[in-house]
Amino acid sequence: MVGPGAPWRTAALVASTGSTQTDLVAAARAGEPAGMVRIAEEQTAGYGRLGRRWVSPPGAGLWLSVVVAAPRRRVGWVPLAAGLAVHDAVASLPGQARAGVGLKWPNDLMLGPSKVAGLVAELLVEQGVAVVGVGVNVTTAAVDLPPGAVSLAGAGLAVDRAALARDLLGALAARLGAVRDPDAPAAAAVAADYRERCVTLGRAVTVHLPGGAELVGRAEAVDDEGCLVVRPEGGAPVAVAAGDVVHLR
């Protein structure tokens, strides 16, 4: 589907695997450096954020993981920058449906109210890398999708998966490369672009926090660490580093 290119050192396409993310986490822990890409036609045990199962039928989507060098500071921007890269790739597709594309914090790609792509990012501190997994529903049948999800085809977009893979890898290289130095102008541009495209900001939300607690309020900002800042009614703002966001009507 796609060959290696800068800054990707190796790219492998496999017919089927349990999870590209599991494969590359294991490879990185075994000492493989940044620059690896693994794309699967099918995943039998794909997963996303919070360990949720990601249905990955053969030939129906773009299922891939990459290993990237992780910044020493503001590592919270890695998953957000990766989500922005997916936004870049999908928003460049021809077709009117792309007008509704946006990011739900931290990195769910939305087409209107429906989720079309998701990401998972795992930091390996000892190795100094992050493994970022991306799942894009391209032609996934509606019966295989969870409630609230849609495929690009279901949204009226005709997609060449090979071209989408090339565009996505290029966007990942640019956006993730930009956040390696959090003081560089490119990192500031990533933050500004993310905030502009984040459809969570300004909305009433419920955030399901790790451990089972809930935070209800208005999403006011994404701070310099990549946290979502939520202000409960009558309360002080709270910076959320991890959680599952529900947009309220």
Contacts in CASP RR format, 6 or more apart in sequence:
PFRMAT RR
TARGET T0000
AUTHOR 0000-0000-0000
METHOD contacts of the structure
MODEL  1
MVGPGAPWRTAALVASTGSTQTDLVAAARAGEPAGMVRIAEEQTAGYGRL
GRRWVSPPGAGLWLSVVVAAPRRRVGWVPLAAGLAVHDAVASLPGQARAG
VGLKWPNDLMLGPSKVAGLVAELLVEQGVAVVGVGVNVTTAAVDLPPGAV
SLAGAGLAVDRAALARDLLGALAARLGAVRDPDAPAAAAVAADYRERCVT
LGRAVTVHLPGGAELVGRAEAVDDEGCLVVRPEGGAPVAVAAGDVVHLR
1 13 0 8 1.000
1 39 0 8 1.000
1 161 0 8 1.000
1 162 0 8 1.000
1 165 0 8 1.000
2 11 0 8 1.000
2 13 0 8 1.000
2 37 0 8 1.000
2 39 0 8 1.000
2 162 0 8 1.000
2 165 0 8 1.000
2 166 0 8 1.000
2 169 0 8 1.000
3 11 0 8 1.000
4 10 0 8 1.000
4 11 0 8 1.000
4 37 0 8 1.000
5 11 0 8 1.000
5 169 0 8 1.000
6 173 0 8 1.000
7 34 0 8 1.000
7 35 0 8 1.000
7 173 0 8 1.000
7 177 0 8 1.000
8 35 0 8 1.000
8 36 0 8 1.000
8 37 0 8 1.000
8 66 0 8 1.000
8 169 0 8 1.000
8 173 0 8 1.000
9 33 0 8 1.000
9 34 0 8 1.000
9 35 0 8 1.000
9 36 0 8 1.000
10 35 0 8 1.000
10 36 0 8 1.000
10 37 0 8 1.000
11 36 0 8 1.000
11 37 0 8 1.000
11 38 0 8 1.000
11 39 0 8 1.000
11 169 0 8 1.000
12 36 0 8 1.000
12 37 0 8 1.000
12 38 0 8 1.000
12 39 0 8 1.000
13 39 0 8 1.000
13 40 0 8 1.000
13 41 0 8 1.000
14 38 0 8 1.000
14 39 0 8 1.000
14 40 0 8 1.000
14 41 0 8 1.000
15 40 0 8 1.000
15 41 0 8 1.000
15 42 0 8 1.000
15 58 0 8 1.000
16 40 0 8 1.000
16 41 0 8 1.000
16 42 0 8 1.000
16 43 0 8 1.000
16 44 0 8 1.000
16 58 0 8 1.000
17 23 0 8 1.000
17 38 0 8 1.000
17 40 0 8 1.000
17 42 0 8 1.000
17 43 0 8 1.000
17 44 0 8 1.000
18 40 0 8 1.000
18 43 0 8 1.000
18 44 0 8 1.000
18 45 0 8 1.000
18 46 0 8 1.000
19 43 0 8 1.000
19 45 0 8 1.000
19 46 0 8 1.000
19 47 0 8 1.000
19 65 0 8 1.000
20 38 0 8 1.000
20 39 0 8 1.000
20 40 0 8 1.000
20 43 0 8 1.000
20 46 0 8 1.000
20 63 0 8 1.000
20 64 0 8 1.000
20 65 0 8 1.000
20 133 0 8 1.000
21 46 0 8 1.000
21 47 0 8 1.000
21 48 0 8 1.000
21 65 0 8 1.000
21 120 0 8 1.000
21 122 0 8 1.000
21 131 0 8 1.000
21 133 0 8 1.000
22 45 0 8 1.000
22 46 0 8 1.000
23 38 0 8 1.000
23 65 0 8 1.000
24 32 0 8 1.000
24 36 0 8 1.000
24 38 0 8 1.000
24 65 0 8 1.000
24 66 0 8 1.000
24 67 0 8 1.000
24 131 0 8 1.000
25 122 0 8 1.000
25 124 0 8 1.000
25 131 0 8 1.000
27 36 0 8 1.000
27 67 0 8 1.000
28 36 0 8 1.000
28 67 0 8 1.000
28 124 0 8 1.000
28 127 0 8 1.000
28 129 0 8 1.000
28 131 0 8 1.000
29 124 0 8 1.000
29 127 0 8 1.000
31 127 0 8 1.000
32 67 0 8 1.000
33 67 0 8 1.000
33 129 0 8 1.000
34 67 0 8 1.000
34 68 0 8 1.000
34 69 0 8 1.000
34 129 0 8 1.000
35 66 0 8 1.000
35 67 0 8 1.000
35 68 0 8 1.000
36 66 0 8 1.000
36 67 0 8 1.000
37 64 0 8 1.000
37 65 0 8 1.000
37 66 0 8 1.000
37 169 0 8 1.000
38 64 0 8 1.000
38 65 0 8 1.000
38 66 0 8 1.000
39 62 0 8 1.000
39 63 0 8 1.000
39 64 0 8 1.000
39 165 0 8 1.000
40 56 0 8 1.000
40 63 0 8 1.000
40 64 0 8 1.000
41 58 0 8 1.000
41 59 0 8 1.000
41 63 0 8 1.000
42 56 0 8 1.000
42 57 0 8 1.000
42 58 0 8 1.000
42 59 0 8 1.000
42 63 0 8 1.000
43 54 0 8 1.000
43 56 0 8 1.000
43 63 0 8 1.000
44 56 0 8 1.000
45 53 0 8 1.000
46 53 0 8 1.000
46 54 0 8 1.000
46 56 0 8 1.000
46 63 0 8 1.000
47 53 0 8 1.000
47 54 0 8 1.000
47 120 0 8 1.000
48 54 0 8 1.000
48 118 0 8 1.000
48 119 0 8 1.000
48 120 0 8 1.000
48 133 0 8 1.000
49 106 0 8 1.000
49 107 0 8 1.000
49 118 0 8 1.000
49 119 0 8 1.000
49 120 0 8 1.000
49 244 0 8 1.000
50 243 0 8 1.000
50 244 0 8 1.000
51 120 0 8 1.000
54 63 0 8 1.000
54 118 0 8 1.000
54 135 0 8 1.000
55 140 0 8 1.000
55 144 0 8 1.000
55 145 0 8 1.000
55 146 0 8 1.000
56 63 0 8 1.000
56 135 0 8 1.000
57 140 0 8 1.000
57 141 0 8 1.000
57 144 0 8 1.000
59 138 0 8 1.000
59 139 0 8 1.000
59 161 0 8 1.000
60 137 0 8 1.000
60 138 0 8 1.000
60 139 0 8 1.000
60 140 0 8 1.000
60 141 0 8 1.000
60 144 0 8 1.000
60 151 0 8 1.000
61 135 0 8 1.000
61 136 0 8 1.000
61 137 0 8 1.000
61 138 0 8 1.000
61 139 0 8 1.000
61 140 0 8 1.000
61 151 0 8 1.000
61 161 0 8 1.000
62 134 0 8 1.000
62 135 0 8 1.000
62 136 0 8 1.000
62 138 0 8 1.000
62 161 0 8 1.000
62 164 0 8 1.000
62 165 0 8 1.000
62 168 0 8 1.000
63 134 0 8 1.000
63 135 0 8 1.000
63 136 0 8 1.000
64 133 0 8 1.000
64 134 0 8 1.000
64 135 0 8 1.000
64 165 0 8 1.000
64 168 0 8 1.000
65 131 0 8 1.000
65 132 0 8 1.000
65 133 0 8 1.000
65 134 0 8 1.000
66 131 0 8 1.000
66 132 0 8 1.000
66 133 0 8 1.000
66 134 0 8 1.000
66 169 0 8 1.000
66 172 0 8 1.000
67 129 0 8 1.000
67 130 0 8 1.000
67 131 0 8 1.000
68 78 0 8 1.000
68 129 0 8 1.000
68 130 0 8 1.000
68 131 0 8 1.000
68 132 0 8 1.000
68 172 0 8 1.000
68 176 0 8 1.000
68 177 0 8 1.000
69 128 0 8 1.000
69 129 0 8 1.000
69 130 0 8 1.000
69 180 0 8 1.000
70 78 0 8 1.000
70 123 0 8 1.000
70 124 0 8 1.000
70 128 0 8 1.000
70 129 0 8 1.000
70 130 0 8 1.000
71 77 0 8 1.000
71 78 0 8 1.000
71 179 0 8 1.000
71 180 0 8 1.000
71 181 0 8 1.000
71 182 0 8 1.000
73 182 0 8 1.000
74 179 0 8 1.000
74 182 0 8 1.000
74 187 0 8 1.000
74 224 0 8 1.000
74 225 0 8 1.000
74 226 0 8 1.000
75 123 0 8 1.000
75 130 0 8 1.000
76 225 0 8 1.000
76 226 0 8 1.000
76 227 0 8 1.000
76 241 0 8 1.000
77 179 0 8 1.000
77 182 0 8 1.000
77 187 0 8 1.000
77 190 0 8 1.000
77 191 0 8 1.000
77 225 0 8 1.000
77 226 0 8 1.000
78 121 0 8 1.000
78 123 0 8 1.000
78 130 0 8 1.000
78 132 0 8 1.000
78 176 0 8 1.000
78 179 0 8 1.000
79 106 0 8 1.000
79 107 0 8 1.000
79 119 0 8 1.000
79 120 0 8 1.000
79 121 0 8 1.000
79 132 0 8 1.000
80 105 0 8 1.000
80 106 0 8 1.000
80 107 0 8 1.000
80 190 0 8 1.000
80 194 0 8 1.000
80 222 0 8 1.000
80 226 0 8 1.000
81 175 0 8 1.000
81 176 0 8 1.000
81 177 0 8 1.000
81 178 0 8 1.000
81 179 0 8 1.000
81 190 0 8 1.000
81 194 0 8 1.000
82 107 0 8 1.000
82 119 0 8 1.000
82 121 0 8 1.000
82 132 0 8 1.000
82 133 0 8 1.000
82 134 0 8 1.000
82 172 0 8 1.000
82 175 0 8 1.000
82 176 0 8 1.000
83 103 0 8 1.000
83 106 0 8 1.000
83 107 0 8 1.000
83 109 0 8 1.000
83 118 0 8 1.000
83 119 0 8 1.000
83 175 0 8 1.000
84 103 0 8 1.000
84 171 0 8 1.000
84 175 0 8 1.000
84 190 0 8 1.000
84 193 0 8 1.000
84 194 0 8 1.000
84 197 0 8 1.000
85 168 0 8 1.000
85 170 0 8 1.000
85 171 0 8 1.000
85 172 0 8 1.000
85 174 0 8 1.000
85 175 0 8 1.000
85 176 0 8 1.000
86 107 0 8 1.000
86 109 0 8 1.000
86 117 0 8 1.000
86 118 0 8 1.000
86 119 0 8 1.000
86 134 0 8 1.000
86 136 0 8 1.000
86 168 0 8 1.000
86 171 0 8 1.000
87 101 0 8 1.000
87 102 0 8 1.000
87 103 0 8 1.000
87 109 0 8 1.000
87 197 0 8 1.000
88 167 0 8 1.000
88 171 0 8 1.000
88 174 0 8 1.000
88 175 0 8 1.000
89 164 0 8 1.000
89 167 0 8 1.000
89 168 0 8 1.000
89 171 0 8 1.000
90 98 0 8 1.000
90 101 0 8 1.000
90 109 0 8 1.000
90 116 0 8 1.000
90 117 0 8 1.000
90 136 0 8 1.000
90 152 0 8 1.000
90 164 0 8 1.000
91 98 0 8 1.000
91 101 0 8 1.000
92 98 0 8 1.000
92 167 0 8 1.000
93 152 0 8 1.000
93 157 0 8 1.000
93 159 0 8 1.000
93 164 0 8 1.000
94 157 0 8 1.000
94 158 0 8 1.000
95 156 0 8 1.000
95 157 0 8 1.000
97 111 0 8 1.000
97 152 0 8 1.000
97 155 0 8 1.000
97 156 0 8 1.000
97 157 0 8 1.000
98 157 0 8 1.000
100 110 0 8 1.000
100 111 0 8 1.000
100 112 0 8 1.000
101 109 0 8 1.000
101 110 0 8 1.000
101 111 0 8 1.000
101 112 0 8 1.000
101 116 0 8 1.000
102 109 0 8 1.000
102 110 0 8 1.000
102 111 0 8 1.000
102 112 0 8 1.000
102 197 0 8 1.000
102 198 0 8 1.000
102 199 0 8 1.000
103 109 0 8 1.000
103 110 0 8 1.000
103 194 0 8 1.000
103 197 0 8 1.000
103 198 0 8 1.000
103 199 0 8 1.000
103 200 0 8 1.000
104 110 0 8 1.000
104 115 0 8 1.000
104 198 0 8 1.000
104 199 0 8 1.000
104 200 0 8 1.000
104 245 0 8 1.000
104 247 0 8 1.000
105 198 0 8 1.000
105 200 0 8 1.000
105 201 0 8 1.000
105 219 0 8 1.000
105 222 0 8 1.000
105 228 0 8 1.000
105 245 0 8 1.000
106 226 0 8 1.000
106 228 0 8 1.000
107 118 0 8 1.000
107 119 0 8 1.000
107 121 0 8 1.000
108 115 0 8 1.000
108 117 0 8 1.000
108 118 0 8 1.000
108 119 0 8 1.000
109 115 0 8 1.000
109 116 0 8 1.000
109 117 0 8 1.000
109 118 0 8 1.000
109 136 0 8 1.000
110 116 0 8 1.000
110 199 0 8 1.000
111 150 0 8 1.000
111 152 0 8 1.000
111 155 0 8 1.000
113 148 0 8 1.000
113 247 0 8 1.000
114 148 0 8 1.000
114 149 0 8 1.000
114 150 0 8 1.000
114 155 0 8 1.000
115 148 0 8 1.000
115 149 0 8 1.000
115 150 0 8 1.000
116 136 0 8 1.000
116 137 0 8 1.000
116 149 0 8 1.000
116 150 0 8 1.000
116 151 0 8 1.000
116 152 0 8 1.000
116 155 0 8 1.000
117 134 0 8 1.000
117 135 0 8 1.000
117 136 0 8 1.000
117 137 0 8 1.000
118 134 0 8 1.000
118 135 0 8 1.000
118 136 0 8 1.000
119 132 0 8 1.000
119 133 0 8 1.000
119 134 0 8 1.000
119 135 0 8 1.000
120 132 0 8 1.000
120 133 0 8 1.000
121 130 0 8 1.000
121 131 0 8 1.000
121 132 0 8 1.000
121 133 0 8 1.000
122 130 0 8 1.000
122 131 0 8 1.000
122 132 0 8 1.000
123 130 0 8 1.000
124 130 0 8 1.000
124 131 0 8 1.000
132 172 0 8 1.000
132 176 0 8 1.000
134 168 0 8 1.000
134 172 0 8 1.000
136 152 0 8 1.000
136 164 0 8 1.000
136 168 0 8 1.000
137 145 0 8 1.000
137 149 0 8 1.000
137 150 0 8 1.000
137 151 0 8 1.000
137 152 0 8 1.000
138 151 0 8 1.000
138 152 0 8 1.000
138 153 0 8 1.000
138 159 0 8 1.000
138 161 0 8 1.000
138 164 0 8 1.000
139 151 0 8 1.000
139 152 0 8 1.000
139 153 0 8 1.000
139 159 0 8 1.000
140 151 0 8 1.000
141 151 0 8 1.000
142 150 0 8 1.000
142 151 0 8 1.000
142 154 0 8 1.000
145 151 0 8 1.000
152 159 0 8 1.000
153 159 0 8 1.000
175 190 0 8 1.000
177 186 0 8 1.000
178 184 0 8 1.000
178 186 0 8 1.000
178 187 0 8 1.000
178 189 0 8 1.000
178 190 0 8 1.000
179 186 0 8 1.000
179 187 0 8 1.000
179 190 0 8 1.000
180 187 0 8 1.000
181 187 0 8 1.000
191 222 0 8 1.000
191 224 0 8 1.000
191 226 0 8 1.000
194 222 0 8 1.000
195 201 0 8 1.000
195 221 0 8 1.000
195 222 0 8 1.000
198 222 0 8 1.000
199 247 0 8 1.000
200 219 0 8 1.000
200 228 0 8 1.000
200 245 0 8 1.000
200 247 0 8 1.000
201 219 0 8 1.000
201 220 0 8 1.000
201 221 0 8 1.000
201 222 0 8 1.000
202 218 0 8 1.000
202 219 0 8 1.000
202 220 0 8 1.000
203 218 0 8 1.000
203 219 0 8 1.000
203 247 0 8 1.000
203 248 0 8 1.000
204 216 0 8 1.000
204 217 0 8 1.000
204 218 0 8 1.000
204 219 0 8 1.000
204 247 0 8 1.000
204 248 0 8 1.000
205 216 0 8 1.000
205 217 0 8 1.000
205 218 0 8 1.000
205 219 0 8 1.000
205 230 0 8 1.000
205 245 0 8 1.000
205 246 0 8 1.000
205 247 0 8 1.000
205 248 0 8 1.000
206 214 0 8 1.000
206 215 0 8 1.000
206 216 0 8 1.000
206 217 0 8 1.000
206 245 0 8 1.000
206 246 0 8 1.000
206 248 0 8 1.000
207 214 0 8 1.000
207 215 0 8 1.000
207 216 0 8 1.000
207 228 0 8 1.000
207 230 0 8 1.000
207 240 0 8 1.000
207 243 0 8 1.000
207 244 0 8 1.000
207 245 0 8 1.000
207 246 0 8 1.000
208 214 0 8 1.000
208 243 0 8 1.000
208 244 0 8 1.000
208 245 0 8 1.000
208 246 0 8 1.000
209 215 0 8 1.000
209 240 0 8 1.000
209 242 0 8 1.000
209 243 0 8 1.000
210 242 0 8 1.000
210 243 0 8 1.000
215 230 0 8 1.000
215 232 0 8 1.000
215 238 0 8 1.000
215 240 0 8 1.000
216 232 0 8 1.000
216 233 0 8 1.000
216 248 0 8 1.000
217 230 0 8 1.000
217 231 0 8 1.000
217 232 0 8 1.000
217 233 0 8 1.000
218 230 0 8 1.000
218 231 0 8 1.000
219 228 0 8 1.000
219 229 0 8 1.000
219 230 0 8 1.000
219 245 0 8 1.000
220 229 0 8 1.000
220 230 0 8 1.000
220 231 0 8 1.000
220 237 0 8 1.000
221 228 0 8 1.000
221 229 0 8 1.000
222 228 0 8 1.000
222 229 0 8 1.000
223 229 0 8 1.000
223 239 0 8 1.000
225 239 0 8 1.000
225 241 0 8 1.000
226 241 0 8 1.000
227 239 0 8 1.000
227 240 0 8 1.000
227 241 0 8 1.000
228 239 0 8 1.000
228 240 0 8 1.000
228 245 0 8 1.000
229 237 0 8 1.000
229 238 0 8 1.000
229 239 0 8 1.000
229 240 0 8 1.000
230 237 0 8 1.000
230 238 0 8 1.000
230 240 0 8 1.000
231 237 0 8 1.000
231 238 0 8 1.000
232 238 0 8 1.000
END
